[in-house]
Amino acid sequence: MAGKECDLVSKDLLSEVDIAVAGQRQDSVCLWDDAMTRRTLGLRLIADHDPHMEVQEPNAVTTDIAGFSARHIAEGRDRMCDVYVRTAPEQGFSVSYGVMDGAADDLCAGALKVAEHFARQIQG
């Protein structure tokens, strides 16, 4: 799946999270920045360490996404929510979803929706 990050999120799902632009690959990350809706989405594949190590916040929430262990900060960070999903030892992915400016609704709901969709693709 490495190198195909931008192909892993369907147009229907992008529409559900209010994004209507194509993703742009930058290293191991695909970024969708929609200037019209002011929404941003990032999908990063992690193949060299446990994704949970990236969540250093003591109040992080651990949850299950499609059978995989996931962690995120409940209130997210300023206008952004990051979800880290472990799919196997030392590998997984992260989803970042946010708003560039303006009111931030429940961004973690959008990030979790994309993470669940992607996790289900991994399951086959």
ZAMARGU-4260 file (C-alpha; in steps of 0.2 Angstrom, whole numbers, plus 5000, padded with zeros to 4 digits):
<rodrens>
0) 5000/5000/5000 | 5015/5011/5002 | 5015/5024/4988 | 4996/5023/4985 | 4990/5033/5000
5) 4980/5044/4990 | 4971/5030/4982 | 4965/5023/4998 | 4951/5035/5002 | 4936/5035/4991
10) 4927/5050/4984 | 4912/5045/4993 | 4921/5045/5010 | 4929/5062/5006 | 4912/5069/5002
15) 4906/5063/5019 | 4920/5073/5028 | 4917/5088/5017 | 4932/5087/5005 | 4931/5088/4986
20) 4948/5089/4980 | 4961/5076/4975 | 4975/5071/4987 | 4993/5076/4985 | 5007/5064/4990
25) 5021/5071/5000 | 5033/5057/5005 | 5023/5044/5015 | 5008/5055/5017 | 4993/5060/5007
30) 4986/5077/5010 | 4969/5083/5005 | 4968/5102/5007 | 4951/5109/5001 | 4952/5128/5000
35) 4933/5129/4997 | 4927/5120/5013 | 4943/5124/5023 | 4945/5106/5027 | 4961/5096/5028
40) 4964/5077/5029 | 4980/5068/5030 | 4983/5049/5029 | 5001/5042/5033 | 5006/5024/5033
45) 5018/5019/5047 | 5030/5004/5044 | 5044/5007/5056 | 5037/5009/5074 | 5022/5007/5084
50) 5009/5021/5080 | 5004/5023/5098 | 5021/5029/5102 | 5016/5046/5093 | 5003/5049/5106
55) 5012/5056/5121 | 4996/5065/5129 | 4992/5057/5146 | 4973/5059/5143 | 4974/5050/5126
60) 4959/5039/5122 | 4962/5021/5117 | 4948/5013/5107 | 4945/4999/5095 | 4943/5003/5076
65) 4938/4988/5065 | 4947/4976/5077 | 4963/4987/5078 | 4969/4996/5093 | 4969/5015/5090
70) 4973/5031/5101 | 4969/5049/5099 | 4967/5064/5110 | 4948/5066/5114 | 4947/5085/5111
75) 4960/5084/5097 | 4973/5098/5095 | 4969/5116/5089 | 4957/5114/5074 | 4964/5096/5071
80) 4962/5078/5077 | 4975/5064/5074 | 4970/5046/5076 | 4984/5033/5077 | 4980/5015/5072
85) 4991/5000/5076 | 4987/4986/5063 | 5002/4974/5067 | 5017/4975/5078 | 5028/4991/5073
90) 5016/4996/5059 | 4999/5005/5056 | 4993/5022/5050 | 4988/5039/5056 | 4973/5050/5050
95) 4973/5069/5053 | 4957/5079/5050 | 4955/5097/5053 | 4948/5114/5048 | 4960/5127/5042
100) 4950/5141/5050 | 4933/5145/5057 | 4923/5135/5068 | 4929/5117/5072 | 4915/5105/5075
105) 4918/5087/5081 | 4934/5084/5070 | 4938/5068/5079 | 4922/5061/5072 | 4928/5064/5055
110) 4946/5057/5058 | 4938/5041/5066 | 4927/5039/5051 | 4941/5039/5039 | 4952/5028/5051
115) 4938/5015/5052 | 4935/5015/5033 | 4954/5013/5030 | 4955/4999/5043 | 4941/4989/5035
120) 4951/4990/5019 | 4966/4983/5027 | 4955/4968/5034 | 4950/4964/5016
</rodrens>
